Amino acid sequence: MRRLSVPGQVPPPAQGRLRLGDLPGEPGAITVNSRHLSRAGKPWFPIMGEFHYGRYPAGEWREELLKVRAGGVTAVATYVFWNLHEERRGVFDWSGDRDLRCFVITCAELGLDVVARIGPWGHGESRNGGFPDWVLGADCVARTDDPGYLELVRPLFAQIGAQLAGLTRRDGGPVVAVQVENELYDQPEHLLTLKRMAVAAGIDAPLWTATGWGHAQLPPDELIPLFGGYPEAAWDTAHEGWPRQSRAHYFFGHGRDDDSIGADLRAAGATGSDESHLARYPFATCELGGGMYTSYHRRPIVPAADVAALALVKLGSGSVWQGYYMYHGGSQKIGELSTLQESHATGYPNDCPVINYDFQAPLGEYGQFRDSYRYLRLQHLWLASDGSDLATMTLTMPPGAPDDTADRHSLRWAVRSDGRSGFLFVNNHQPVETLPEHQGVQFAVELDGRELVVPAAPVTVPSGAFFVWPLARPIGSSLLLTASAQPVCVLGGAEPVQVLTQVADIPVELVFDRATVAAIDGPATVTAVDGDRLSVRDLRPGVDCLLRVTASDGSSARVLILDEDSALTATRAEAWGADRLILSSRPAVADGDRLVLYGGGSGEPLRVYPALAQGNDGCDVIEPPTPPSGTTGTVAAEVELVATAGPARRPVIDQASGRASAPGDEDFGEAAVYRVTVPDALLDGEDEVLLRLDWSGDVGRAYIGGRLVADQFWYGPSWEIGLRRFREELLEHGQIELRLLPFARDAPVYVSPGARTRRWPLELRSAEFVPVTRTVLELRYDVAGAYGGSG
């Protein structure tokens, strides 16, 4: 039995010290104390996803932001890269894909908050960290209060202020936070100067932030330090193991910092270790790894479970603001004067792809849905219902909790509680280094004068499992003491519905406070235990596992217990006149009165709860309309080998960093050349079509009419190129040319263990077109009371 006693009283957070927040009395005011944020007088738990407007076609922003919102993200963070807007000094470009104002307005129209990361230095794997080349050539010391540098920054901030005019909070706009600089750890006065300059330029927000990792020195009480943590680190060296610092993110604990982020750009020994000053601020994050980019010398694969387990550990450790980098991937622009990626040529220790910034993110470079999208969405559904309560809860660690990140044997768990109710978090997953299963597991948590034991009988926690269980949580007017099931959400209505899901194949048992329950009806065995509790067992999780709980005051609520596979397909929407859960194997995105289903074909029904028909207590099964014929299946591509590759390029080592450098333009004269014919018929309509390439080698580039449009450092998974944005060029040229380089066997390059043996030989094994169809359902009744739909 693993035991933990939770303090009965949680000390109140410190108020009024931070010079942040809306003015008192403003409608929906945002405020902040030492523990959490509040909005409109209630605790507020933002869920923030990074999406760079300048790295995605403007014509597709709205569709992609709808996907972001459907994933449970409530705020969009975006860098304003200086070199995208003022590549030539004094010549600003805010047009097309660079239209920050249009992007922010689109976010507002969709009900999404915005966090503007205005720099001036941003990093983000951008050339010079986002500085235009002319800034580096100026006679000043950048990233300091050097008057010469500030004079360069002032016009940029004035331009950003003009772009955001009327869109700040005081004007009813969506900009809730502004981040100045990035990864600046030793210039607190400069950060304060930048904040004051931004405000003078009309850039305003209730929340101001700066990155806090590397034990950054920030001006006290002026900026909230934001933290991060990644499952992998493409900025690490090419050593064969897992980055040491990444281990810490799979252990619960009070620590916030990760001094490995940005360490490749800091002086050795520049950071400290004291985190005591952080108690002044809520634990907020902006860079929980939604994946990882590929540098030339280090190319990790980041599975969905690595992303989701890390996110859950941060929730268990006290996070009150989840921020993901990246949540949506993108493509680097090519500037008028140069390419705009981080590279050895610009003095950085990492060579990045010229264009690819997919980041293995939950939403990919071309809007692809990844498994990490589904896993994070499940957490976000829960936070939408319980996040305001969780924000007020503090962390309690069990006695003997592992404090050595090399410990792979202790079960990792913790509780967040407000002294009356809480949540029990368990993590038995970490990347690369597999954790063992744990048999005979039970937890005994002393909370509010009761001992809560969960599960009632010992269970096995399998390797790779991670989950959260409720403790003393309300279901309607009844009190659920424990559940060996993860909360999903609470659906509103006359009879509220608590949705739970089974996790890790652990049997589900619910235990209620008997004094608060009059009756429990449904497919389960209900027995009295210990005199004051009711146990609900023999449950078979699934779409039909539905209970009605009648409280002692006569009110009632429902409990729906899903199996894990079904829960991972769940999205929530106001649909057909009610708050509903929609279970769909195809990604489902609500857009007003429409539901858009991505991919797939006929024979894949939706399940909708609660049912549309009155008198039906369970789920409805809805058959969506069949997409137009010929648009759903993959199509083999016609490929012509034009030239075979020369010998593999000998490794080139960057003298400054000691790391392998990426091939340059001149090296692609030795590439294998393939031409892929793109049939005009595939480009009809507005749906995306992916060219999926199964290949092996070192670096690949794709060209249309001689223009570089995509590239990839090979790292294992198939290379996907979205064709929709290149439609006019493809109709003109009819082909994509691929140039693929072989992998040198002695290249000092890290590739994930599961992919290493597939680096050789250079080969294009298959090429196929994958239509990503969009099927539309109308989320309203027609005159006959049925749902409508269209392909």
N, C-alpha and C positions, 0 to 999 in steps of 0.2 A: 504494500500500500504506500503510495506516494502522498505525503501529507503537507499541508500548507495552511497557516492561519493568516487570514486577511485582516488588517487593522479595521476596527469598527468605525472609526471616524477618519475621514480624509481631510487633512488641513486645507482650508480655503486657499485658492490661488491669490497671489499678490496682484493688486489692482492699481492702476493709475500711474505706474512708473514709466511705461513705454510711451514715447511721443509718437503715437501712431493711432489710426482709427478715424472714423468719421466724426464730424462735429456732433456734440450732444443734441438730441432732439430731432436729428434727421430721420426721415422715414426709412425703415430698413437698415438702420445704422450698423456698420461693421465696427466692432471693437475687438481688443485683444488684451488678454491678461497673461500671467506667467505660465498658464497651463493650456489654454485653448482660445479659439476664436469664437466670436458670437456674431450673429446677424439677426436683426429685427428682434433683439432681446432673447434669442435662443442660441444655445451652443451650436456651432456650425463646423462641419467637417468637409473641407474642400477636397475634391479629387481632381488632380491637375495632370493633363497630358500634354507633352511637348509636340508641337506640329509647326514646322517652319514654312510660313506662307511663301517665302522666296525660293523654296525648293520644291514647289508643286504648282501645276498649272492652275491659274486663277479660275478658268472655266469649270474646274472640278472641285473647287473649295467647298461649295455648299454640300455636295454629295458626300465628300469625305468628312466634313464636320458633323453631318448627320450620323455617320458611322461612329465617330468619336463619341457623340452624345449617347448613342444606343449602347455603347460599351460601358456606360455609367460614369463617364468623365463629366465633370461639371464646370471645369475651367480649362482654358487652352493657354499654354505658355508658348511664347514664340520669340526667337531672337530677332533683333533688328540689326542685320549685319551691315556695317558701315560700307564695306567694299562693294556691296550690291547696289548701293544708292549714290555713292559719290566716288566712282572709280577714278574719274578725273576731278581734280580739285575745283570746287565751285560749280560743278555740273551735276545736279541732282536728278535722279530718275526714280519716280514713284509710280510708274505706269505698269500695266499688265500684271505679271506675276510678282511685281515689286510693290503692288498697291496695298500698303499697310492699312490705309483707311478703309478700303473696301473689305479687307479681311476681317477687321475688327467689327465693322457694321454687320457682316454676315454672321459672325459669332453672336452678336447681340440679337439678331433676328431669330436665332435658334435657341435663345435663352442661355447661352454659354458665357460665363465670365471670361475675362482676358487678363493674363499676366504678361506684361511687356518687359522683355529683357533687353534694355536699351543700350547696354555696353557703357562706353564706346568700344571696349575690348570685350569680345564674347567667347573666343575659342570656338567650340562647336565644330572642330575639324575644318575650320575655314582658313583660307590663306591669311597669314599674319594675324590669326585670331580674329579676323574681321576687319583689321586695319587696311585701308587702301595703301598701296605701295608708297604714295607720296607722303603719307604720315611718317613712315619710317625714315624717309629722306629729309624730314624737316629738322631744323636746328632747335631741338628741344628734347627733354627727357619725357617720353611717353609714360602714361599711367602714374603720373605724379601731379603735384600742384604747380609744376613749372608753368609760369604765365604763358609762355609760347605754346605749350600743349593745350592749355585751357582755351586759348583763342582758336585753335583748330576744332575743338569739341563744340564750342558755343554755336556755330551755324548748324551743326548736325542736330543738336538738341532743339534748336529753333524749328528746324524742319520736322522733327518728330512731333513737337508740340503742335504744329500746324496740322499734321496728319491726324492727331488725336483730338483736335478741337471739337468740343461738343460731345465727346465720347467718354469723358472721365466721369467718375461717380457723381461729382457735384452737379453735372449736367444730365444725370440720369443714364449715363453710359455704362458699358460693361467692364471697364478697366478697374479691377479691384486691387491690383498690386503692380509695382514696378520694381524690377531688379536693376541695380546699377553695377557696372563692371562684372567681373566673373573671376573667381579663383585668385583674387588679390588678397594676400594674407598679411601684408606688413605696412599698409598705407591707410590707417583708419581715417586720418584727416582728409585724405583725398576722396575717400568714399563719401564723407559728409559734404565735401565741396561739390561732388557730382550730384548729390541729392539736391542741394540748394540751387545749383545751376538748372537742373531739370525742372524744379518747381517754378523758377523764374521764367522758364521757357513755356510754361503752361502745361507741363506734364504733371499730373496730380493723381494721387490714389490714396485710399485710407491705409494701405499696407505698403511698406517699403522693405525690400529684402536685399540680402547679399549672400553669396555662398560662404558657408562657414567652415568647410573642410580645410584640412591642413592647419587646424587650430588658428584660423584667421583672426586677426585683430580687427574688430569692428568698433565704430564709434558707439559708446554705450547708449542703449535704449532708442537709437535712431533707426536701426535696421534689424529685421528679424533674420538671424542666421539660418540658412537652409542647408540641409545635408543630403547625402546620397549614399549609394551603395550599389555595386554591380556584381553580377554573377561571374564575370570575367573581365579582363582588362587588356584591350588591344594595344594599350600604351606600355604594357609590361615588356620585358625582354622575351626572346624566343625560347626560353628554357622550356623543357618538356612538361613541367608540372603545372598544377593549378596555382594561380596567384595567391600568395599567402594571405593577403589582407581580405580577400573575398570570403574566406572561411568565417570571419567574424560576423558576417551578415546572416548567418544561418543559426546563430545563437541568440536567445533572448537576453536582454540586459539593458542597463541604464545608459550605456555609452551611445553617443550620437555620431562622433567624428569618424571619418575614413581618410587618413592622411595619404592614402595611395592615389586618390583622385587628383589629377594635376601634378603628381609628384615628379613626373618627367619634365616639368617646366619650372620646378622650384629648386632652389639651392639646397644641397644636402644638409641635413641637420637644422633646417629652417623652422621646424615646427616644435611645439611643446607637447604637453600631455594633460595639463590641467583643464577640466571641463566644468569646474564649479560655477563659473560665471554664467553658464548656459541655463541654470535654474531660473534666471530672470525671464526666459523666453519659452514659448511653447515648442514642443519637438515637431518641427516641420521639415519636409523634404521637397526637393525639386528634381533630384536625379537618382531615383530608384531605377535600376537598369531595366528598361523594357526589352532589352536585347543587348547587342554589342556590334559595333562596326568591325570591319576587317582592315587592319593595317597590313602592309605588305609582309612584314616579318612575323606577325602574329594573327592567326585566322581562326578564332574559336567558333564552335557551334554552341548556341545557347538554347537548350530545350525549354518548352513552356513551363515545365515544373520548376526549373531553376528560377524563373522570373516570379512565378506565383508564390513559391515558398518563401523567397526573400521578402516579397511584399507583405505576406502574412506575419512574418517574424517582426517586421517593423511595426505593424499594427499591434502585435502583442507586446512590443517593447515601449509603446507609449506614443507612437506617431499620432498627430491630430491633423495632419495635412499630408496626404499622399500625392507626391509628384513624380511622374515617370518621364524618363529621358531614354530613348525617344518613345512616344506612344504611336506616332505615325512617321514612317520613313519618308524619304524624299530623294531628290536628285540634285547634286551640285550644279549650279550654273557655270557656264564658261563665259568669262567676261570679255569685254572688247579688247583688253590689253593682255590678258593672261588667263590661264585656268585659275580656279578659286579654291582649290583643295589644300589642306595641310600637306606639306611635303618637306623632304630633306632640302630641296632647292630653296626653300624659304626659311631654313634654319631650324626646322622642327625635327624632333627625333623619330617621327613616324611618317612614312609615306602612305597616303590614302589614295583610294581610287579617284580618278579625275571627276567622275560623275556619281557613282553609286554611293548613296547614303541610306540604304535600306534599313540598316541597323538591326535586322532580324526583329523588327518591332511588331507589336500586336497588329498593326495595320502597316502593310509593306510599302515599298517604293511606288507601287502602282495601285495602292489601295487593297492589296490582298489581305484577306482575313487569316490570321494565324491562330494556332491553338492557344497561345498566350492570351489572345483577345477573349476567348471563352473562359479561361481560368480566372482572369482578372475581373471579367464582368460578373462572375459569381460573387466575388468579394464585394464589388461595388453595389450590387443589388442589396446585399446585407447592409452596407454602410448607408445607403439611401434611407433605410428604415431605422437603423440603430446607431448610426454615426454620431448623432447629437448626444446620445447617452454615453457612447464610448469616449467621446472627446473629454468628458468630465472625469473619466476614470484614471486611476494611477496604477502603476505596475508594482506587483509584489512577486518577488522571486522565491522559489522554494529553497529550503535549506539544502546545502550541498550542490547547488546548481553548478554545472561545469563552467570553469573560468579559464580553461586552457583550450584554445581553438584547435589543438591537435586531438582533443578528446572525441573519439568516434564511438564511444560505448555508452555514455550516459544519455538517457532520454531527455530531450530538451522540452521544457514546458514552463508556463508562467500564467499568472492571472492578472487581468485588469479589472478593477472594481471601484465602486464609489462607497463601499462599506455596507451596502444593502444588496446590491446585485452586481453581476459581472459576467466575464467571459473567460473561459479556460482555453489557452492556446497550446497546441502541441505541434512540434516540428520534428520529423524523423527523415528529413531529406536534405541533401546538399549535393552540389555538382561533383562529378569526377570520382570523389572518394565515397563509395557507397556506404551507407550506414546500415547496421544490422537490425533485424526485426526485434521487437521487445515483447516477450510473452508475460502473461499474468499481470497485466497492467490495470490498476485502479487508482483513482485519485480521491483523496479525502480533503475537502476544502472547508475550513471553519469560516463561516460567513454570517454575520449578523446574528450570532448566538446559536446557529445551527451547524451541524456537521453534514455537509453534502457529499455523498459518495457517488461517484460516477466512473464507470458503469457499475450496476449492482453486482455483476459477476465479472471476474477478471477476463480481459480480452487480450488479443495479440494486436499490437500496433505494427503493421508491416513496414518493411524498408520502403522509403520513398513517400510515406504518408505525411500529410500536414493538414491541420484542420483547427476549427474553433468550435467550442461547445458552450451553450448558455448556462448561466447559474442564476437562479432566483429571478427569472424574467417574467413579466406579465404576458398572459395570453388573454386578451379581453380583460375581464374582471377576475380571472383566475390566476394563480401563481404557479408557473412551471419551475420547480426547484432544480431539476437537472434534466438533461437530454443528451444521449449519446448520438446526437445528430447535429449537423451544422445549420445555423439559421441562414435562410436565403432572403426572405423579405416578409413584410406584412402588407397584404392587400387590403385597401380600405373598402368601406361599404357598410351597409346596415349590420352585417355580421362579419367582423374582421377575420381575415385568414392569415394565420402564421404558417409560412411555408418553410419547411426544413428539408434537409437532404442527408441521406446516409453517406458516410465517408469511409473509405478504406475497407469496405465489406464488414465493418463492425456492426453487430446487431443493434438495432435501434430500440431503446427503452426510454420512455418518458416518465418522470416522477413529479406529481403535483402535490401541492399543499392541500390536504384533504379538507381543511376548513373553508377553502375558497371554491370548492367544486361541489355541485349538486349531482351531476351525472356526466358520464362520458360514453358516447355512442359511436360505434363504428367497428371496423374489422380488426379487433384487438382483444386481448385478455386483460381485464382490469381487476386488480386485487389490492386490498388494503395491506399496507406494510408499516410496521413500527407504530401503529396506532394513529399517527397524524399524517400519513402519506398514502397516496394512491399510485400504484405502479401500472403502467400501460406497456404491455409486452406482446410478443408474437405478431409483430407488425411486419408486413411485406411491402417495403417501400416501392413506390411506383405512382403512376398518375391516378390510380384508383384507391390509394391509401389515404382515405379522408375520414377524419374524426370530427364530431361535434362535441364541444365542451360547454356544458351549461354551468354557469357560475352560481354560487350560493345566493347571489342577489337576483337571480332569474334571467340575467342577460346571457347571451351565448356567443361563442366564437368557434372558428374551425381551425383544424390543423391538417395541412396537406404535407405528406412525407414522401418526397421524391427519391428515386434511385439516383445515384451520382451521374450516370450517363445522361439521364433526362435533365437533371439540374444544369448541366453544362450547356444545354441547348436553350436555356430559358432567357427570355428578355421580357421586359415589362412595358406596358403601354396603356394609354387610355384608348380602349378599343370597343367598338360596338356598344357605346354608352356606359362602360364600366371600367374600373381599374382591373386589368387582366394580366395574367401570366401567359406568354405565348411560347410554346415549346416547338422548336423547329430545328431540324438537322441542317437546314440552310441558314446562313446568317440573315437575321430579320432586323430591319431598320424602319422605325416609324417616322413618317413625314406628314404631320398634320393628320388628315383623314385617310392616309394611305399607309400600307405596310409593304415595303420592298423586300423581296426575297432574292438573295444572290446565289447564282450558280444552280447546279442540279437540274432535274427535269421532272417529268411526271412520276407519279407513284410515291411521292414524298409528302405525306400529309402533315398538317399542323395539328397540334393539340392545344386547346385553348381552355384556360380555367380562370374564372368560373364559366360554366357552359352558357351559351347564348340562349338556349331554350329554357323558358321557365319550367320549373319542376324537375329539371335535370340537375342533380347535385354534383355530378362529376365533371369530367372534361368533355368538350366537344371535339370531334375529329372533323377537320375541314380539308377538303381537297382543293388546293389552289388550281387556277386555270393552267392548262398545259402551255408551256412556252411555244413560240412559233417553231414549226418543224425544221429540223436541220441545224438548230442553233445551240444544242445542249452538249453534244458529244465532242470529244477531241478529234482533231483532224491531223493526220500525218503530213508533215511538210515535205515539199520537194526540195532536196538539197543537192547542190553540185559542188564537188571538191575541185577547186580551181588551182590550188598550189599546195604542195606538201610542206611541212615545216622543216626548217634547217635544224642544226644541232641546238640543244638547250643552251641558253645564255649562261655564261659563267657568272656566279654570284658577284655582285658589286656591293662593297661595304662602305657605308657612309662614315667618313673619318670622324666626324663630330660625335655621332651617337654610337658608333660601333654596330649599327644594325643594317640589315640587308636593304638595299634600295630597289625600288620598283623599276621595271623596264621603261625606257623613254620611247618617244616616237620613232627614233632611229632603229630601235630593236625590232619593231614590227615588220621590218623587211624580211625577217626570217620566220614569220608566222605562217602557220597553215591558214589557207584562205578558203572559206566556204561561202556559197551564195544560196540564200534561202528565198524561194519565190513566195510572195504573199498574194494569194488570189484576191481580186477586187471584191468578190462576193463576201469575204470575211469582214470587209470594212463597211458594209452596209449597216445602217442603224447607228445607235449611240452607245451600245454596250461595249464594255472592254473585251479585248481579245488578248490573251497572253501567248507569247511565243516561249515555250518551255524547252530548255536545252539541257539534256543529260550529257555532260562532258567531263573530261578530266584534263588537267594541264596546270599551267601557272597563272596566266593572265589572259582574259578574253576582252576583245573590244567589238562593238557592233557599230556599223556605219550605214547611213542611208544617203545615197547620192554623194558620197565622199565625206559626209558630216558625221563626226562622232556623236552617237546618241545614247550609248549605254556602255558600261564596262563592268567587269567583275574580277576580283582576285579569287581564284578557285579555292573553295574551302569545304566542299562536300555536297551540299544540297544543289538541286537543279537551279539553273540560272533562268529567271523569268524576266521577260521584257514586255511591258504593256505597249500595245500598238495604237490605241485610240488617239493618243496625243500626237502621233506621227502620221495620221490618216492622209493628209494632203500630200505629204512627201512620198508616202508609199504608193498612192495612186499615180503619182508622176513617175516614180522609178521602179516600182514593182518588186523590189528585192531588198533584202537586208544582207549586207556583207559582214561575215564574221571573220575575225583574225585572232587565232588562238596560238599561244606560245606554250611550248613544253616546259615541264618542271625539271629543273636540275636536281639530280639525286643528292648532291651535297649542299643544297641551298640551306642556309641557317634560318629556316622558317618554321614556326610552330603551326601545326594543323591538329585539330582535335583527334584523339586516339582512334575513334571509330572511322575516320576518313583517311588516315595516313596511308594505308596500303593501296588506296585508289588514285593516288596522285599520278601514277604512270600506267600505261603509256599515254601520250597525248591522243585523245580520241573524242570524236563527236558521236556518241552512241545513238542518240535519237534527237529529233526535233519535231515538235508537235504544236498545233495551235489549240488553245483552250478557251472557248468562248465563256465569258462570265455573264450569263443572262440575268436579266432583272425581271422578276415576275411581280406584278403589283396587285395587291388586294385593297379594296376599299374598306376602311375601318368604320363603316356606318351601315345602318339598315336601309334597304330600299323600301318601297311602299309595301312590298309583300313581307317585310320583316326578315329577309334573308341578307347575307353579305354579298357584296359585289366584288368582281375581280376582273383583271385584264392581264394579258401577257405582255 
